[in-house]
Amino acid sequence: MSNNGELEINEKAIDRLKKTIVIKENRNLKTGSLSDAQMVAWIKKKIEEEVKCCLNQ
């Protein structure tokens, strides 16, 4: 957080997260290995991991 209370956006982290999600979704569409609910849970977990990582820096 910056001094005025706004969140600072890490563009590299967002790009990395988007790329990971798109790749996983494309693979899942081809294989059907995860249900929609499982994909949502996986995406949520990845976002939480990225946030934790960024907050620890």
Contacts in CASP RR format, 6 or more apart in sequence:
PFRMAT RR
TARGET T0000
AUTHOR 0000-0000-0000
METHOD contacts of the structure
MODEL  1
MSNNGELEINEKAIDRLKKTIVIKENRNLKTGSLSDAQMVAWIKKKIEEE
VKCCLNQ
1 7 0 8 1.000
1 8 0 8 1.000
2 8 0 8 1.000
10 54 0 8 1.000
13 50 0 8 1.000
13 53 0 8 1.000
13 54 0 8 1.000
16 50 0 8 1.000
17 46 0 8 1.000
17 47 0 8 1.000
17 50 0 8 1.000
20 46 0 8 1.000
21 43 0 8 1.000
21 46 0 8 1.000
24 39 0 8 1.000
24 42 0 8 1.000
24 43 0 8 1.000
25 39 0 8 1.000
27 33 0 8 1.000
28 34 0 8 1.000
28 39 0 8 1.000
34 42 0 8 1.000
END
